[in-house]
């Protein structure tokens, strides 16, 4: 088991370490310090710890019980996570972008005892057929959680097939927090701005939980809004924030971008498999280094990190392996092993066996190369490789070039049948202004080997995406086949 960052406990059970004790420790050290700022109000570490203890003691749950959460970002979700961890129970955050039918599929898989929700989703939640969370224990001994217990079941976005529930233990979250503290040099003096949704490990585990683990403060947005993000950077003066390519683009494209004071930010981080260089350079031009985090739901997610000091000289790299896990390439595929890796897929032994080796390595399905300095560069997905005339083409390379073109709003590259080469690259483009095929093809001249260039360009009004915003390439291939 992994000991948390907490140095002492305010709980009588001193021999049991669990995720919630992190908050108890900081409440003992800095009770009045702001832990979370939300909707104009501060919640101190003592306030947060009091809520966790009160919620924990009133929950009608046993060790191993699942409780689903449906709602926008709010402190109540974090209180529930810590309170459940204190009891050895499990939080199942639901993606609020999904339909009721999709939610029912997930709930049937994990069978939660209760569902908790915020006011915006009450009607939806009550229609899912799960009892609303009840509080008020009726006697009996309370279960006591430990870091060996499961803490989260986070469902993957389900780009193909049914979503799978990655089971993350309390130890995995604590270890991931240590990796994040390393990636960001987090200290109690930091102030993290969280705008990404916490139903996903990106919004929850990349910076938010690690910030609380480090004793820092978090400004929490209910949901992402570029105008609010810019306004709060200027007003609340955060030191760190995390965005993904779509939200980076929204911030940079906002009219307030040129005039907003960003000087409080000592760094940004970008969380995605591949981040277009143009987006990173826009922040570098404002004097803000942009690091990167590579990982996935199953790795909690932090596995490879590009730290602030390497942001410019290794622009575009995912970085080096985080210190509290192992990373290696097997036939070009990234494998990760460590206490941050999921325990299993919930209720899916076949899927677990396919993803995890007998000695604990998780096969990510992502492809990378390592440069002479030991830095990882992501080049695509294992199942996304285009084999053209016996040569491998990795769509991420082409997509990065397309993303640098101001006239292109979004783009994706897929493989299509080719009578001469067997398969060829096809660029699917959503134009921001008038474009023709030759102009797009010219973007690759002198930048990539000729065999990698797209043989075809298809213009679309939008790219098909799933609820997490990932392009659904099987659907895209069907659209192109019918074009």
KOLMITI-326350 format. One line per 4 residues: their letters; for each residue y, x, z of C-alpha. Coordinates in nm, 4 decimals, decimal comma, padded with zeros to 6 digits, m for minus. Each point is the difference from the previous one (the first is absolute). Example, Ala and Ser with C-alpha at 12.3 -4.5 7.8 and 13.67 -1.06 7.14 Angstrom:
BEGIN
AS> m00,4500:01,2300:00,7800  00,3440:00,1370:m00,0660
//
This chain:
BEGIN
XXXX> 00,0000:00,0000:00,0000  00,3584:00,1110:m00,0656  00,2548:00,0038:00,2780  00,3281:m00,1668:m00,0879
XXXX> 00,3430:00,1571:00,0159  00,0596:m00,1774:00,3319  00,0357:00,2362:00,2946  m00,0492:m00,2457:00,2826
XXXX> m00,0879:m00,3647:00,0539  00,1555:m00,2856:00,1899  m00,3410:m00,1699:00,0048  m00,2490:00,0387:00,2872
XXXX> m00,2871:00,0838:m00,2420  00,0942:00,3632:m00,0485  m00,3294:00,1037:m00,1593  00,0313:m00,2373:m00,2969
XXXX> 00,2159:00,1100:m00,2921  00,1054:m00,2593:m00,2533  00,2739:m00,0498:m00,2558  00,2233:m00,2058:00,2278
XXXX> 00,0257:00,2786:00,2578  00,2351:00,1817:m00,2387  00,2619:m00,2670:00,0677  m00,0741:00,0030:00,3726
XXXX> 00,0699:00,3725:00,0122  00,3344:m00,0233:m00,1751  00,0967:m00,3000:00,2149  m00,0577:00,2198:00,3048
XXXX> 00,2041:00,2881:m00,1438  00,2836:m00,1825:m00,1806  m00,0092:m00,3674:00,1089  00,3433:m00,0908:m00,1369
XXXX> m00,0345:00,1774:m00,3344  m00,0077:m00,2259:m00,3068  m00,3501:m00,0187:m00,1433  00,0649:m00,2691:m00,2645
XXXX> 00,3210:m00,1448:m00,1429  m00,0567:m00,3330:m00,1746  00,2364:m00,2769:m00,1105  00,2911:00,1551:00,1863
XXXX> m00,1801:00,0459:00,3325  m00,1484:00,3055:00,1711  m00,3400:m00,0055:00,1661  m00,0291:00,2897:00,2449
XXXX> m00,3224:00,1882:00,0669  m00,0204:m00,1764:00,3375  00,0576:m00,3387:m00,1667  m00,2704:00,0784:m00,2552
XXXX> m00,2472:00,1142:00,2664  00,0688:m00,3094:00,2119  m00,0689:m00,2249:m00,2998  m00,3199:00,1881:m00,0816
XXXX> m00,1317:m00,0315:00,3556  00,0930:m00,3677:00,0253  m00,1532:m00,0840:m00,3383  m00,3129:00,2030:00,0705
XXXX> m00,0677:m00,1706:00,3329  00,0427:m00,3466:m00,1497  m00,2094:00,0393:m00,3162  m00,3224:m00,1944:m00,0233
XXXX> m00,1930:00,2782:m00,1729  m00,2976:00,2238:00,0682  m00,0705:00,3517:m00,1221  m00,0650:m00,0031:m00,3732
XXXX> 00,1660:m00,3377:m00,0623  00,2180:m00,0221:m00,3082  00,3475:m00,1565:m00,0027  00,1743:m00,0549:m00,3338
XXXX> 00,3764:00,0379:m00,0373  00,2074:m00,1677:m00,2720  00,3703:00,0675:m00,0147  00,2863:00,2204:m00,1055
XXXX> 00,0765:00,3186:00,1900  00,0970:m00,0726:00,3606  m00,0509:00,1530:00,3466  m00,2530:m00,2710:00,0890
XXXX> m00,2502:00,1479:m00,2443  00,0260:00,3409:00,1680  m00,0260:m00,1543:00,3475  m00,3152:m00,1820:m00,1117
XXXX> m00,1550:00,3175:m00,1450  00,0549:00,1967:00,3217  m00,1068:m00,2912:00,2211  m00,3234:m00,0444:m00,1942
XXXX> m00,0660:00,3747:00,0132  00,0379:m00,0176:00,3782  m00,2824:m00,2545:00,0018  m00,2156:00,1702:m00,2641
XXXX> 00,0632:m00,2806:m00,2510  00,0997:00,0304:m00,3659  00,3074:m00,1018:m00,2003  m00,0460:m00,1218:m00,3588
XXXX> 00,3416:00,0029:m00,1714  00,0145:m00,2399:m00,2949  00,2005:00,0658:m00,3133  00,2522:m00,2842:m00,0020
XXXX> 00,0279:00,0221:m00,3802  m00,3559:m00,1301:m00,0453  m00,0910:m00,3606:m00,0673  m00,1797:m00,2219:00,2506
XXXX> m00,3208:00,0372:m00,2034  00,0238:00,3793:00,0199  00,0670:m00,0179:00,3738  m00,3040:m00,2224:00,0495
XXXX> m00,2177:00,2577:m00,1784  00,1169:00,2702:00,2433  m00,0337:m00,2234:00,3059  m00,3506:m00,1030:m00,0986
XXXX> m00,0902:00,3670:m00,0214  00,1367:00,1144:00,3381  m00,0243:m00,3332:00,1870  00,2906:00,0429:00,2433
XXXX> m00,0048:m00,1941:00,3254  00,3701:m00,0798:m00,0245  00,2927:00,0225:m00,2391  00,3527:00,0879:00,1119
XXXX> 00,3027:m00,0555:m00,2221  00,3770:m00,0018:m00,0070  00,2091:m00,3099:m00,0582  00,0333:00,0552:m00,3767
XXXX> m00,3761:m00,0371:m00,0507  m00,0959:m00,2645:00,2548  m00,0880:m00,2712:m00,2518  m00,1961:00,2412:m00,2189
XXXX> m00,1855:00,1524:00,2956  m00,0961:m00,3332:00,1529  m00,1519:m00,1024:m00,3322  m00,2430:00,2917:m00,0071
XXXX> m00,2520:m00,1556:00,2361  00,0301:00,2607:00,2808  00,1177:m00,0930:00,3488  00,3518:00,1112:00,0864
XXXX> 00,0088:00,2778:00,2599  m00,0284:m00,1293:00,3547  00,1045:00,1807:00,3145  m00,0844:m00,0481:00,3632
XXXX> m00,3283:00,1481:00,1182  m00,2174:m00,2232:00,2136  m00,1413:00,2574:00,2379  m00,2662:00,2584:m00,0695
XXXX> 00,0213:00,3746:m00,0402  00,2348:00,1314:m00,2660  m00,1455:00,2389:m00,2557  00,1602:00,3451:m00,0073
XXXX> 00,0469:00,1668:m00,3349  m00,0430:00,3674:m00,0802  00,0846:00,2241:m00,2909  m00,3588:m00,0333:m00,1275
XXXX> 00,0506:m00,3733:m00,0593  00,0908:m00,1550:m00,3327  00,3726:m00,0804:m00,0169  00,0775:m00,1212:m00,3525
XXXX> m00,1749:m00,1564:m00,2946  00,2283:00,0522:m00,2983  m00,1072:m00,1618:m00,3239  00,0391:00,2016:m00,3163
XXXX> 00,2045:m00,1491:m00,2792  m00,3048:m00,0835:m00,2084  00,1104:00,1413:m00,3364  m00,3518:m00,0795:m00,1183
XXXX> m00,2420:m00,2354:00,1699  00,0281:m00,1386:00,3538  00,2235:00,1694:00,2570  m00,1816:00,2213:00,2511
XXXX> 00,0929:00,0247:00,3680  00,0483:00,3628:00,1082  m00,0751:00,0320:00,3727  00,2302:00,2454:00,1790
XXXX> m00,0654:00,0982:00,3598  00,2651:00,0632:00,2633  m00,0864:00,3696:m00,0313  00,0674:m00,0186:m00,3750
XXXX> 00,3489:m00,1395:00,0627  00,0739:00,2638:00,2628  m00,1226:00,2795:m00,2273  00,1964:m00,1426:m00,2920
XXXX> 00,3057:m00,0027:00,2271  m00,0462:00,3711:00,0657  m00,0188:00,0612:m00,3749  00,3214:m00,1984:m00,0469
XXXX> 00,1760:00,1892:00,2800  m00,0898:00,3197:m00,1875  00,1107:m00,1410:m00,3372  00,3411:m00,1115:00,1281
XXXX> 00,0565:00,2378:00,2941  00,0442:m00,3163:00,2079  00,1603:00,0352:00,3435  00,1417:m00,2453:00,2560
XXXX> 00,3451:00,0583:m00,1499  m00,1022:m00,1492:m00,3348  00,0851:m00,3469:m00,1255  m00,2306:m00,1540:m00,2604
XXXX> 00,1056:m00,2821:m00,2330  m00,3017:m00,2166:m00,0931  00,0382:m00,2425:m00,2888  m00,3461:00,0028:m00,1601
XXXX> m00,2426:m00,2775:00,1043  m00,2104:00,0807:00,3056  m00,2972:m00,2033:m00,1253  m00,0845:00,3201:m00,1861
XXXX> m00,0652:00,3478:00,1400  00,3016:00,1289:m00,1943  00,2517:m00,2007:00,1994  m00,1895:00,0061:00,3296
XXXX> m00,1625:00,3423:00,0248  00,2057:00,2412:m00,2076  00,3038:00,0025:00,2281  00,0257:m00,3069:00,2255
XXXX> m00,2898:00,0560:00,2409  00,0431:00,3801:m00,0148  00,3688:m00,0381:00,0912  m00,0977:m00,1932:00,3137
XXXX> m00,2720:00,2571:00,0692  00,2688:00,2712:m00,0142  00,2414:m00,1941:00,2220  00,2490:m00,0569:m00,2823
XXXX> 00,1901:m00,3210:m00,0811  m00,0799:m00,2428:m00,2830  00,2356:m00,2325:m00,1838  m00,2255:m00,2690:m00,1436
XXXX> 00,0880:m00,2173:m00,2984  m00,1713:m00,3361:m00,0383  m00,0573:00,0820:m00,3669  00,1375:00,2435:m00,2543
XXXX> 00,3432:m00,0655:m00,1415  00,1835:00,2867:m00,1751  00,3438:m00,1181:00,1106  m00,1090:m00,0235:00,3640
XXXX> m00,1781:00,3364:m00,0179  00,3153:00,1697:m00,1279  00,2219:m00,1829:00,2495  m00,2173:00,0987:00,2952
XXXX> m00,0231:00,3633:m00,1091  00,3798:00,0099:00,0147  00,0352:m00,2102:00,3167  m00,3000:00,0888:00,2178
XXXX> m00,0294:00,3634:m00,1108  m00,3789:00,0465:m00,0253  m00,1357:00,3514:m00,0453  m00,3135:m00,0903:m00,1992
XXXX> m00,1243:m00,2826:m00,2194  m00,2881:m00,0678:m00,2359  00,0030:m00,1770:m00,3354  m00,2366:m00,0412:m00,2958
XXXX> 00,0969:00,0375:m00,3681  00,0982:m00,3651:m00,0508  00,2240:m00,0031:00,3091  00,1418:00,3452:m00,0768
XXXX> 00,1015:m00,1336:m00,3412  00,1533:m00,3129:00,1547  00,2118:00,2095:00,2381  00,1157:00,2436:m00,2690
XXXX> 00,0856:m00,2867:m00,2388  00,2031:m00,1919:00,2601  00,3795:m00,0039:m00,0553  00,0558:00,1337:00,3533
XXXX> m00,2153:00,3100:m00,0573  00,2800:00,2367:m00,1158  00,2360:m00,0855:00,2860  m00,2416:m00,0348:00,2948
XXXX> 00,0122:00,2727:00,2638  m00,3540:00,1417:00,0140  00,0856:00,3073:00,2044  m00,2017:m00,1030:00,3067
XXXX> m00,3269:00,0331:m00,1941  m00,1517:00,3431:00,0575  m00,2842:m00,0941:m00,2357  m00,1639:m00,2846:m00,1857
XXXX> m00,3673:m00,0460:m00,0656  m00,1647:m00,1644:m00,2960  m00,3357:m00,1652:00,0415  m00,1935:m00,0449:m00,3223
XXXX> m00,2636:00,1758:m00,2069  00,2566:00,1147:m00,2579  00,3779:m00,0237:00,0431  00,2163:00,0437:m00,3130
XXXX> 00,1998:00,3220:00,0157  00,3189:m00,1806:m00,1015  m00,0023:m00,2076:00,3177  m00,0465:00,3063:00,2184
XXXX> 00,2771:00,1891:m00,1797  00,2441:m00,2867:00,0621  m00,0348:00,0549:00,3756  00,0017:00,3784:m00,0348
XXXX> 00,3317:m00,0335:m00,1841  00,1367:m00,1686:00,3132  m00,1202:00,2901:00,2150  m00,3026:m00,1807:00,1441
XXXX> m00,3395:00,1706:m00,0337  m00,2860:m00,2329:m00,0911  m00,3437:00,0811:00,1364  m00,3178:m00,1762:m00,1049
XXXX> m00,3001:m00,1482:00,1737  m00,3329:m00,0360:m00,1773  m00,2768:m00,2132:00,1389  m00,1464:m00,3470:m00,0113
XXXX> m00,0876:m00,2899:00,2270  m00,3322:00,1619:00,0853  00,1675:00,3222:00,1245  00,2472:m00,1863:00,2253
XXXX> 00,1739:00,1196:m00,2424  00,1298:00,3560:00,0500  m00,2213:00,2704:m00,1540  00,2296:00,2271:m00,2034
XXXX> 00,3701:00,0589:00,0700  00,2934:00,1687:m00,1720  00,2360:00,1137:00,2739  00,3783:00,0145:m00,0204
XXXX> 00,0180:00,3767:m00,0546  m00,2196:m00,0286:m00,3117  00,1653:m00,3086:m00,1476  00,2008:00,1735:m00,2726
XXXX> m00,2188:00,2962:m00,0953  m00,3126:m00,2198:m00,0191  00,1620:m00,3167:m00,1331  m00,2721:m00,2365:m00,1207
XXXX> m00,2756:00,1510:00,2137  m00,1783:m00,2022:00,2681  00,0091:00,3102:00,2224  m00,2640:00,1576:00,2217
XXXX> m00,2711:m00,1570:00,2170  00,1279:m00,1471:00,3260  m00,1036:00,2103:00,3034  m00,2264:m00,2564:00,1676
XXXX> m00,2377:m00,0641:m00,2901  m00,1889:00,1881:m00,2693  00,0591:m00,0383:m00,3745  m00,1941:00,1449:m00,2911
XXXX> m00,0573:m00,0565:m00,3708  m00,3455:m00,0884:m00,1273  m00,0108:00,0016:m00,3815  00,3753:m00,0593:00,0132
XXXX> m00,0259:m00,3005:00,2357  00,1794:00,0076:00,3350  m00,2292:m00,0313:00,3015  00,1363:m00,0422:00,3535
XXXX> m00,1732:00,0419:00,3353  00,1329:m00,0330:00,3533  00,0610:m00,2394:00,2916  00,2719:m00,1738:m00,2042
XXXX> m00,2580:m00,1237:m00,2542  m00,1237:m00,3582:00,0275  m00,3174:m00,0670:00,1943  m00,1365:m00,2330:m00,2696
XXXX> 00,0814:m00,2945:m00,2225  m00,0348:m00,3137:00,2070  m00,3197:m00,1904:m00,0699  m00,0711:00,2130:m00,3089
XXXX> m00,2719:00,2622:00,0561  m00,0506:00,0548:m00,3730  00,3694:00,0629:m00,0584  00,0128:00,2285:00,3028
XXXX> m00,2976:00,2037:m00,1215  00,1599:00,0385:m00,3418  00,3311:00,1185:00,1472  m00,1125:00,2192:00,2926
XXXX> m00,2470:00,2877:m00,0210  m00,2586:00,0559:00,2715  00,2107:00,2789:00,1488  00,3202:m00,2060:00,0114
XXXX> 00,1883:00,0831:m00,3204  00,1934:m00,2896:m00,1551  00,0015:m00,0040:m00,3789  00,3506:m00,1108:m00,0966
XXXX> m00,0567:m00,0513:m00,3717  00,3239:00,1917:m00,0658  00,0126:00,3136:m00,2124  00,2100:00,3063:00,0736
XXXX> 00,0438:00,3670:m00,0728  00,0940:00,2756:00,2438  00,2568:00,2616:m00,0960  m00,0148:00,3667:00,0953
XXXX> 00,2018:m00,0695:00,3170  m00,2471:m00,2631:00,1219  00,2114:m00,3074:m00,0818  m00,1681:m00,3146:m00,1328
XXXX> 00,1253:m00,1725:m00,3148  m00,1306:m00,3525:m00,0648  m00,0986:m00,0547:m00,3622  m00,1567:m00,3458:00,0010
XXXX> m00,2868:m00,2232:00,1011  m00,3625:00,0914:m00,0585  m00,0637:m00,3329:m00,1731  00,3311:00,0185:m00,1859
XXXX> m00,0750:00,3076:m00,2110  00,0368:m00,0413:m00,3746  m00,2511:00,2109:m00,1966  00,1393:00,0615:m00,3461
XXXX> m00,1956:00,2221:m00,2391  m00,1769:00,1603:00,2948  00,3291:00,0814:00,1793  00,1055:m00,1582:00,3301
XXXX> 00,3365:m00,1771:00,0135  00,1371:m00,1033:00,3380  00,2373:m00,3006:m00,0264  00,2110:00,1157:00,2969
XXXX> 00,1270:00,2960:m00,2052  00,1242:m00,2294:m00,2753  00,1340:m00,2623:00,2392  00,2142:00,2619:00,1733
XXXX> 00,1682:00,0849:m00,3310  00,0573:m00,3664:m00,0841  00,1536:m00,0569:00,3447  00,2620:00,2672:m00,0738
XXXX> 00,1417:m00,2014:m00,2917  00,3027:m00,2103:00,1112  m00,0664:m00,2545:m00,2759  m00,3432:m00,0831:00,1442
XXXX> m00,0150:m00,2349:00,2984  m00,3717:00,0522:00,0679  m00,3020:00,1316:m00,1843  m00,3731:00,0574:00,0289
XXXX> m00,2511:00,1846:m00,2161  m00,3503:m00,1244:m00,0793  m00,2845:00,1067:m00,2244  m00,0751:m00,2031:m00,3129
XXXX> m00,2748:00,0301:m00,2598  00,0755:00,2371:m00,2861  m00,2179:00,0285:m00,3134  00,0599:00,3749:m00,0372
XXXX> 00,0182:00,1276:00,3591  m00,2103:m00,2607:00,1782  00,2827:m00,0740:00,2403  00,3730:00,0602:m00,0090
XXXX> 00,2967:m00,0435:00,2300  00,2142:m00,3121:m00,0320  00,3423:m00,0225:00,1668  00,0862:m00,3463:00,1319
XXXX> 00,3765:m00,0174:00,0402  00,2488:m00,2433:00,1515  00,3327:00,0962:m00,1578  00,3333:m00,0146:00,1809
XXXX> 00,1811:00,0134:m00,3344  m00,0951:m00,0067:m00,3686  m00,2737:00,2530:m00,0810  m00,2325:00,0651:m00,2885
XXXX> m00,3446:00,1590:m00,0017  00,1099:00,3329:m00,1493  00,2652:00,0509:00,2666  m00,2665:m00,0404:00,2676
XXXX> m00,2416:00,2338:m00,1776  00,2715:00,2647:m00,0329  00,0240:00,0206:00,3802  m00,3271:00,1952:00,0069
XXXX> 00,0939:00,2573:m00,2651  m00,0109:00,3554:00,1410  m00,0868:m00,1364:00,3460  m00,3720:m00,0685:m00,0310
XXXX> m00,2779:00,1247:m00,2255  m00,0223:m00,2023:m00,3199  m00,3421:m00,1488:00,0848  00,1494:m00,1605:00,3108
XXXX> 00,2732:m00,1883:m00,1852  m00,0327:m00,3799:m00,0261  m00,1269:m00,1197:m00,3350  00,1495:m00,3417:00,0582
XXXX> 00,2908:m00,1622:00,1851  m00,0090:m00,3643:00,1094  00,3179:m00,1675:00,1257  m00,0407:m00,2648:00,2700
XXXX> 00,2304:m00,2223:00,2038  m00,1675:00,1146:00,3240  m00,3054:00,1857:00,1275  m00,2735:m00,1967:00,1786
XXXX> m00,0029:00,1021:00,3665  m00,1970:m00,0970:00,3061  00,1503:m00,1062:00,3328  00,0627:00,3624:00,1029
XXXX> 00,1905:00,0702:m00,3206  m00,2726:00,2123:m00,1606  m00,0403:m00,0387:m00,3745  m00,3223:m00,1836:m00,0818
XXXX> m00,1276:00,2122:m00,2857  m00,3065:m00,2144:m00,0816  00,2378:m00,2926:m00,0549  00,2361:00,2250:m00,1952
XXXX> m00,2864:00,1019:m00,2297  m00,0751:m00,3665:m00,0640  00,3642:m00,0655:m00,0859  00,0129:00,2947:m00,2390
XXX> m00,3279:m00,0990:m00,1654  00,1527:m00,3369:m00,0812  00,3364:00,1391:m00,1141
//
